[in-house]
Each structure stands twice: as C-alpha cells, then as structure tokens.
Amino acid sequence: MNIFNGKTSAVISPANILNLQQNLLFLDCRQFDDYEFCHLDGAIHIDIDSDLSSAAEPGHNAAKGGRNPLPKIESWKNKLRKWGISPDNQDGLIVAYDNASGAEGATRAWWMLTASGINAAVLDGGWDTAMRAHLPVSKDIPKPKPSTIELNDWSLPIVNMETVDKLRNNPDWILLDTRSPERWRGDVEPLDPIPGHIPGSKNVHFKKNLEDGLFKNPEELRKMYLQILGDIPPNRLIVSCGSGMTACHTLLALHQAGLEGASLYVGSYSEWCRNKVDG
C-alpha cells in the first residue's frame, strides 16, 4: 500500500498480512510472560529496556539520555545480527506489534529499524487485532540464522537536549510533546520526578493518531498535522514525549501523512526535567 509521496505505508493490517506475498518476521514488543504464553508464529521477542533502549545497562542515568536512551549502534547491530535481520533481503518485511496500538515499543522498533535501513512496519491495532483476525500463533521460540548486517549510525534525524534548548523558543521551529495533556500541563506525573513540560513546547497526545485503536488514515493525519505545522516544514519539527517512545508513534503518523523529516528528541522530558533546565 502506497501513501503520500509514493512512500510505502508503515502500518499494516492483519488482513493485508494474510494476503502478503513477502517474507515476514514479527517482533513481539509485549511483556515476556505474554510472549512466552503465546505469540504470532515465528515472532521474536524484543524488550523495551534491554533491546530498544540501554535502560537495562549498568550505570544508566536518566539525566543523561532519559529513561529509555537509544542503545549504542554497535549493541543494536549485534541485536539485529542475532535476530537474523538484514537490509539485504529487500523482499522481506519486519512487522512489530505490542498491546497498545504501537505505543508500547512497536513504533519505537519501527523507528529504529527504519533508521537502520530495514524495511519495517507496525501491525495496526497490535495483538488484539491479530487475534480477531485469527493470525497463526505459536509457543515455539524461534532460532533465527544470524545475519552479517553492518551499521555505522542512525539514518533518521535525532536531536539532543542542547539543541532542544536552543530551538524551543525559535518561531521557525516547533517542539511537539506527545504525552497526555494532563502530564504536559503538570496535573499528574507518574514516571518523572518533576511534573510539567519543556517550556516552549506544544502538546498533541499520540492517541490523536488513532481512532478505535487503529491509525487514522493518511489523509486525516495529514490534515491534523498540517494544521499544527502551519508554515513550518516538517524538517523543523522536533518530537518528544517522556522517554522517546511514544514520540515514535507520532513520527510514524507523520510518515503516514507524507510529512517526513521531523527529529526525535530521545531523552525527552525525562532527561529535561532531571537537568532542571530553566524556562
């Protein structure tokens, strides 16, 4: 399925999976207990803290990179090799899924894979829609043949805290926070020590990308984000959240809308608030 600018959709429905004439590899981003009980046939389990970030590494400090910093590229390369993933197989597709319409790891996996030159998508609606569509399941733990992928750096734009501080009040840029309005306003804060938001940021909850748990169609997403961007091009948009996870949900929505080029602030509010950067 093509979307704007001739790009391939990064969202795939269970029905399309059943009809797909491609080699598929599923990445299951749910909790391991759920994966161990039952998962899509052939799926490999990936963990938010130890695979999609370096949060599980000794000495992790959320003040330096946030609660879920990206792993070092060498570590990520070794994970891809272990899972047998390589960009050489142009006929293959990696499909990530979770229990939260992409918000609990699947869209982060999509961003990291895409930034590694891998053809990737997110299963629309995640595990629930997969079960309703009766996709094949298994309890078997796959043992993939290792790949020989080479990586040097992430190929999608990333910004650090210093860049965010420099640009957050610049009228030619937009800093977009994808957390809930309650967290952005500072009414509640379940995860970080200081409630609130990065001064100068705007708030659009990632759930606005969805309708009934599924991604809105590309036209709806494009209309919504063009209203937010106004005259600002998407390559002058910085997307953040609490720890660089649900920001990827909005980056995928922007891809669907044909508005690519936005930067990910990986450290996001969890890094910002721990450094007490002044407004």
C-alpha positions in Angstrom: 0.0 0.0 0.0 1.4 3.4 -1.0 0.7 6.6 0.8 1.8 10.2 0.2 4.9 10.9 -1.9 4.9 7.4 -3.2 6.1 6.0 0.1 5.1 2.6 1.4 2.7 2.5 4.3 4.4 1.7 7.6 1.1 0.5 9.1 -0.2 -2.9 8.0 -3.5 -4.6 8.9 -3.9 -8.3 9.8 -5.9 -8.7 6.6 -3.1 -7.4 4.5 -0.6 -9.7 6.3 -2.7 -12.7 5.4 -2.6 -11.7 1.7 1.0 -10.5 1.7 3.4 -12.1 -0.7 6.5 -11.3 1.3 8.8 -13.0 3.8 7.6 -11.8 7.2 9.3 -11.6 10.5 7.3 -10.5 13.5 8.8 -8.6 16.5 6.8 -9.0 19.7 7.2 -6.0 22.0 4.9 -7.2 24.7 6.0 -8.3 28.2 8.0 -11.6 28.0 5.4 -13.5 30.1 2.7 -12.7 27.4 5.1 -13.7 24.6 6.1 -16.9 26.3 2.4 -17.9 26.8 1.6 -17.3 23.1 2.8 -15.1 20.2 2.4 -14.8 16.5 4.0 -17.7 14.7 7.7 -17.1 14.2 7.8 -13.9 16.3 11.0 -12.9 18.1 10.6 -11.2 21.5 12.2 -7.8 22.0 12.4 -5.9 25.3 11.9 -2.2 25.7 14.6 -1.8 28.3 17.3 -4.1 27.0 16.7 -4.2 23.3 15.0 -0.9 22.3 17.0 1.1 24.7 20.0 0.9 27.0 18.0 1.4 30.2 18.9 -2.0 31.5 22.6 -1.4 31.2 24.7 -0.9 34.4 25.1 2.8 35.3 22.1 4.0 33.3 21.4 7.6 34.3 18.1 9.1 33.1 19.6 12.6 33.4 21.9 11.6 30.5 19.7 10.5 27.7 16.4 10.0 29.5 14.6 6.9 30.8 14.9 5.0 27.5 18.0 6.2 25.7 18.9 4.6 22.4 21.3 1.7 22.6 24.8 2.3 21.2 24.8 1.5 17.5 27.2 -1.4 18.0 24.9 -3.0 20.5 21.9 -2.6 18.2 23.8 -4.0 15.3 24.6 -7.1 17.3 20.9 -7.5 18.2 19.9 -7.3 14.6 22.6 -9.9 13.7 21.3 -12.2 16.5 17.7 -11.9 15.2 18.8 -12.5 11.6 17.7 -9.1 10.3 19.5 -7.5 7.4 18.6 -4.8 4.8 19.9 -7.2 2.1 16.6 -9.0 2.0 14.6 -6.4 0.1 11.7 -8.8 -0.3 11.2 -9.2 3.4 9.3 -7.1 5.9 9.7 -6.8 9.7 6.4 -6.2 11.5 6.4 -5.1 15.1 3.4 -5.3 17.4 2.5 -4.7 21.0 -0.5 -4.5 23.3 -1.1 -0.7 22.9 -1.7 0.2 19.3 2.0 0.7 18.8 2.7 2.8 21.9 4.5 0.3 24.0 7.5 -0.5 21.8 6.2 -1.3 18.3 6.6 2.2 16.9 10.0 2.6 18.6 11.1 -0.7 17.0 9.8 0.7 13.6 11.8 3.9 14.0 15.0 2.1 15.0 14.6 -0.4 12.1 13.9 2.3 9.6 16.8 4.3 10.9 18.9 1.2 10.2 17.8 0.8 6.6 15.4 -2.0 7.3 12.0 -2.4 5.7 9.6 -2.3 8.7 6.0 -1.7 9.6 3.7 -1.8 12.6 0.8 -4.1 13.0 -2.3 -1.9 13.1 -4.1 -2.5 16.4 -1.4 -4.8 17.6 -2.1 -8.1 19.4 -5.9 -7.6 19.8 -6.5 -7.2 16.0 -4.2 -10.1 15.3 -6.3 -12.3 17.5 -9.5 -11.1 16.0 -8.1 -11.9 12.5 -7.0 -15.3 13.7 -3.4 -14.9 12.6 -1.4 -18.1 13.3 0.1 -18.3 16.8 2.7 -20.4 18.5 4.5 -21.1 21.7 7.8 -22.1 20.0 10.8 -19.8 20.5 12.4 -19.3 17.0 16.2 -19.7 16.5 17.0 -17.4 13.5 20.1 -17.7 11.4 22.4 -14.8 12.4 22.9 -12.1 9.8 26.0 -10.1 9.0 24.4 -6.6 8.9 26.8 -3.6 9.2 25.7 -0.3 10.8 27.6 3.0 11.4 24.9 5.3 12.7 21.2 6.1 12.8 20.0 7.4 9.5 17.0 9.4 10.8 17.3 12.8 12.5 17.9 13.0 16.2 18.5 16.0 18.4 20.0 16.3 21.9 19.0 18.4 24.9 21.3 21.2 24.0 19.7 21.5 20.5 16.2 21.5 22.0 17.2 24.2 24.5 18.5 26.3 21.6 15.4 25.9 19.3 12.4 25.5 21.7 11.6 29.2 21.6 12.6 29.8 18.0 9.4 30.7 16.0 10.8 28.9 13.0 10.7 25.6 14.8 8.1 23.5 16.7 8.7 21.3 19.7 5.9 18.8 19.9 5.2 16.8 23.1 3.2 13.6 22.6 2.4 12.9 26.2 -1.2 13.2 27.6 -2.5 16.7 28.2 -2.6 16.0 31.9 1.1 15.2 32.0 2.0 18.1 29.8 0.1 20.5 32.0 1.8 19.0 35.1 -1.5 17.9 36.7 -0.1 14.4 37.1 3.3 12.8 36.7 3.5 9.0 37.2 7.1 8.5 36.0 9.3 11.5 36.3 10.4 13.5 39.4 9.1 16.9 38.3 5.7 17.5 36.6 5.3 19.8 33.7 6.7 20.2 30.2 9.6 21.7 28.3 9.0 25.4 28.1 8.0 26.4 24.5 6.6 23.0 23.6 3.2 22.3 22.1 1.1 19.3 23.1 -0.6 16.8 20.8 -1.3 13.5 22.5 -0.2 10.5 20.5 -3.6 9.0 20.9 -4.9 11.5 18.5 -3.1 9.5 15.8 -5.7 6.7 16.5 -9.4 6.0 16.1 -10.8 3.0 17.9 -7.2 1.7 18.5 -6.2 1.9 14.8 -4.2 4.5 13.0 -6.2 7.2 11.3 -6.0 7.2 7.5 -3.1 9.1 5.9 -5.4 12.0 4.8 -6.8 12.6 8.3 -3.3 12.5 9.8 -2.0 14.9 7.1 -4.8 17.4 7.7 -4.3 17.2 11.5 -0.5 17.8 11.4 -0.6 20.4 8.6 -2.9 22.4 11.0 -0.2 22.1 13.7 2.7 22.9 11.4 1.2 25.9 9.6 4.0 27.4 7.6 6.7 25.3 9.4 8.2 22.5 7.3 8.3 19.0 8.9 12.1 19.1 9.0 11.8 21.9 11.5 9.7 19.8 13.9 11.1 18.1 17.0 9.0 15.4 18.5 9.4 14.4 22.2 7.4 12.6 24.9 8.5 11.2 28.3 11.4 9.0 27.2 11.5 8.8 23.4 8.9 6.0 23.0 5.5 7.5 22.1 7.3 10.2 20.2 8.0 7.5 17.6 4.2 6.9 17.4 3.8 10.4 16.1 6.9 10.1 13.9 5.2 7.1 12.3 1.9 9.1 11.9 3.9 11.9 10.2 5.4 9.3 7.8 1.9 8.1 7.0 0.9 11.7 6.4 3.8 12.2 4.0 5.3 14.8 6.4 8.7 13.3 6.9 11.9 14.8 8.2 11.0 15.5 11.9 13.6 14.9 14.5 13.4 12.6 17.5 14.4 14.0 20.9 15.2 10.7 22.5 15.9 12.0 26.0 12.6 13.9 26.0 11.0 15.2 29.2 12.6 12.5 31.4 16.0 13.9 30.6 15.0 17.6 30.5 13.3 17.6 34.0 16.3 15.9 35.6 18.6 18.6 34.4 16.4 21.4 35.7 16.8 23.5 32.6 15.4 26.9 33.1 12.4 28.2 31.1 
